[in-house]
Amino acid sequence: MKEKILIVEDEKDIVKMLEYNLKKDGFKVIVAQDGEDALDLALRQYPNLILLDLMLPGINGLEVCKSLKKEIKTASIPIIMLTAKSQESDKIVGLELGADDYITKPFSPRELIARIKAVLRRATEKDKLPEIFQSGDLNIDFAKISVKVKDKPIELTSKEFELLKTLLKAKGRVLSRDYLLDTIWGYDHALEIQTRTVDVHVRTLRKKLKSAAKMIVTAKNYGYRFEAED
Ligand code: CA
């Protein structure tokens, strides 16, 4: 699956340069020209990483960073700040607010892409699941792809297993139907397969999970999240 990068930058030339180079490197690109747009797109499109210019019209980049990190749905999306030499102190504030890295303008596309890949790699490491997950009646062995409820093996289809795994990986964050569709069924199918597919699969998954079904929580009109039991 192509990783999706959200570029937040108002300077059109820089956007063009970034877009060209990121696409050439196999990334999917979405663009926001101001902070409000950025927050909206991050919530709706769930990018894998955000390139955030600090000098923006309206809400500035640091405020955008703060809002993204405060919102549970976007808090774990890695952020690389684009800064100018004169913004040394902003850079430090940004890192304190939770941005993952920064790059100072002017930069080479190659350097930026190397940074992006490093940040994405770190984020994937952090998101890794334990080999065995245990919560309440539910036990999942990811190495063996086996799911048990109250010690009884449960037969899941590959899509149902992926669904469960994706929800678990989000660690309690709400995932939209669109995001689940993109992640599990792939972009190519997104047009033909309706978001209702997700609901249908959640329904069958819950049925199979029996007493553990309540761990899959519905976020009304939006999607689903996983809530582990203590
Ligand atoms: Ca700018």
Boltz pocket constraint, residues with backbone or C-beta under 6 A from the ligand:
constraints:
  - pocket:
      binder: B
      contacts: [[A, 9], [A, 10], [A, 11], [A, 53], [A, 54], [A, 55], [A, 56]]
      max_distance: 6.0
